[in-house]
């Protein structure tokens, strides 16, 4: 892999596709490079003030759940990220602007607490996050995720975390507390064991070494750790499935899951531009393999197949995952959240009677 001469260093996307909701649209991507070949890639943090924080998830592929996003946009810059398309709802591009313009919800902990105190709210696991990484670089500055965990601990409410950033270890004290009451499960995303590929594919995420160390540290503290081998990108990382599974099992992960890459909306254009610039000799092969897994298209919105794909390539990947679970995760106990505590901590005054 070698970057072309004109390349946005430290960013995943190399273009800004036009926002489909704008009345006035440009025919070409906005000029990212200045005449001297440079461009301003500094991250901008923009405060926003939502009225609600919890998002109900009704997807048949995931099951009923709730998610919560302390930020919108993500500086990690994963070029394949499905959440890029949500940035257009805020008036920005799914491309570089998704990584560069981060919306910050400073009132999130207060809004969450108000929800958890409602008599009508029943304890059900909340996922941090869904359309962002709650431990992206902005969290180092704003500490919103930590404040959210403090609220969840105060009300003894179950929570799941998914991240690819080792910053999660900063909050190990809270994770231990939550774990004492079976209120926490952490998922770490691992896409590859090749650091060079990681730098191109996910430029501002934790390194492979740091991510593996995070899994090991969480496991040593008896915190339930799931590893998401995600996304699997045929032609790029599917040959690593067995090695990744064996490695994370040896570090103490309790389970693995996976998803097949799908390039919906603007993500397809962003990914294709990226791979043609970084791997011109492999681009067609990778893109065609992705299409084979999604009925001839890069995108796939069909429930039941969109997360795992279909066809021969998808079947081989499914078989590898099944074998990896059998070899490296035999008979590991399934984690169950404790849902029984929240009611008492929501209305502590009732304990006086």
Secondary structure in CASP SS format (residue, H / E / C, confidence):
PFRMAT SS
TARGET T0000
AUTHOR 0000-0000-0000
METHOD secondary structure of the structure
MODEL  1
X C 1.00
X C 1.00
X C 1.00
X C 1.00
X C 1.00
X C 1.00
X C 1.00
X C 1.00
X C 1.00
X C 1.00
X C 1.00
X C 1.00
X C 1.00
X C 1.00
X C 1.00
X C 1.00
X C 1.00
X C 1.00
X C 1.00
X C 1.00
X C 1.00
X C 1.00
X C 1.00
X C 1.00
X C 1.00
X C 1.00
X C 1.00
X C 1.00
X C 1.00
X C 1.00
X C 1.00
X C 1.00
X C 1.00
X C 1.00
X C 1.00
X C 1.00
X C 1.00
X C 1.00
X C 1.00
X C 1.00
X C 1.00
X C 1.00
X C 1.00
X E 1.00
X E 1.00
X E 1.00
X E 1.00
X C 1.00
X C 1.00
X C 1.00
X C 1.00
X C 1.00
X C 1.00
X E 1.00
X E 1.00
X E 1.00
X E 1.00
X C 1.00
X C 1.00
X C 1.00
X C 1.00
X C 1.00
X C 1.00
X C 1.00
X E 1.00
X E 1.00
X E 1.00
X E 1.00
X C 1.00
X C 1.00
X E 1.00
X E 1.00
X C 1.00
X C 1.00
X C 1.00
X C 1.00
X C 1.00
X C 1.00
X C 1.00
X C 1.00
X C 1.00
X H 1.00
X H 1.00
X H 1.00
X H 1.00
X H 1.00
X H 1.00
X H 1.00
X H 1.00
X H 1.00
X C 1.00
X C 1.00
X C 1.00
X C 1.00
X C 1.00
X H 1.00
X H 1.00
X H 1.00
X H 1.00
X H 1.00
X E 1.00
X E 1.00
X E 1.00
X E 1.00
X C 1.00
X C 1.00
X C 1.00
X H 1.00
X H 1.00
X H 1.00
X H 1.00
X H 1.00
X H 1.00
X H 1.00
X H 1.00
X H 1.00
X C 1.00
X C 1.00
X C 1.00
X C 1.00
X C 1.00
X C 1.00
X C 1.00
X C 1.00
X C 1.00
X E 1.00
X E 1.00
X E 1.00
X C 1.00
X C 1.00
X C 1.00
X C 1.00
X C 1.00
X C 1.00
X C 1.00
X C 1.00
X C 1.00
X H 1.00
X H 1.00
X H 1.00
X H 1.00
X H 1.00
X C 1.00
X H 1.00
X H 1.00
X H 1.00
X H 1.00
X H 1.00
X H 1.00
X H 1.00
X H 1.00
X H 1.00
X H 1.00
X H 1.00
X C 1.00
X C 1.00
X C 1.00
X C 1.00
X E 1.00
X E 1.00
X E 1.00
X E 1.00
X E 1.00
X C 1.00
X C 1.00
X H 1.00
X H 1.00
X H 1.00
X H 1.00
X H 1.00
X H 1.00
X H 1.00
X H 1.00
X H 1.00
X H 1.00
X H 1.00
X H 1.00
X H 1.00
X H 1.00
X H 1.00
X C 1.00
X C 1.00
X C 1.00
X E 1.00
X E 1.00
X E 1.00
X E 1.00
X E 1.00
X E 1.00
X C 1.00
X C 1.00
X C 1.00
X C 1.00
X C 1.00
X H 1.00
X H 1.00
X H 1.00
X H 1.00
X H 1.00
X H 1.00
X H 1.00
X C 1.00
X C 1.00
X C 1.00
X C 1.00
X C 1.00
X C 1.00
X H 1.00
X H 1.00
X H 1.00
X H 1.00
X H 1.00
X H 1.00
X H 1.00
X H 1.00
X H 1.00
X H 1.00
X H 1.00
X H 1.00
X H 1.00
X C 1.00
X C 1.00
X C 1.00
X C 1.00
X E 1.00
X E 1.00
X E 1.00
X E 1.00
X E 1.00
X E 1.00
X E 1.00
X E 1.00
X C 1.00
X C 1.00
X C 1.00
X C 1.00
X C 1.00
X H 1.00
X H 1.00
X H 1.00
X H 1.00
X H 1.00
X H 1.00
X H 1.00
X H 1.00
X H 1.00
X H 1.00
X H 1.00
X H 1.00
X H 1.00
X C 1.00
X C 1.00
X C 1.00
X C 1.00
X E 1.00
X E 1.00
X E 1.00
X E 1.00
X E 1.00
X E 1.00
X C 1.00
X C 1.00
X C 1.00
X C 1.00
X C 1.00
X H 1.00
X H 1.00
X H 1.00
X H 1.00
X H 1.00
X H 1.00
X H 1.00
X H 1.00
X H 1.00
X H 1.00
X H 1.00
X H 1.00
X H 1.00
X C 1.00
X C 1.00
X C 1.00
X C 1.00
X H 1.00
X H 1.00
X H 1.00
X H 1.00
X H 1.00
X H 1.00
X H 1.00
X H 1.00
X H 1.00
X H 1.00
X C 1.00
X C 1.00
X C 1.00
X C 1.00
X C 1.00
X C 1.00
X C 1.00
X C 1.00
X C 1.00
X C 1.00
X C 1.00
X C 1.00
X C 1.00
X C 1.00
X C 1.00
X C 1.00
X C 1.00
X C 1.00
X H 1.00
X H 1.00
X H 1.00
X H 1.00
X H 1.00
X H 1.00
X H 1.00
X H 1.00
X H 1.00
X H 1.00
X H 1.00
X H 1.00
X H 1.00
X H 1.00
X H 1.00
X H 1.00
X H 1.00
X H 1.00
X C 1.00
X C 1.00
X C 1.00
X C 1.00
X C 1.00
X C 1.00
X C 1.00
X C 1.00
X C 1.00
X C 1.00
X C 1.00
X C 1.00
X C 1.00
X H 1.00
X H 1.00
X H 1.00
X H 1.00
X H 1.00
X C 1.00
X H 1.00
X H 1.00
X H 1.00
X H 1.00
X H 1.00
X C 1.00
END
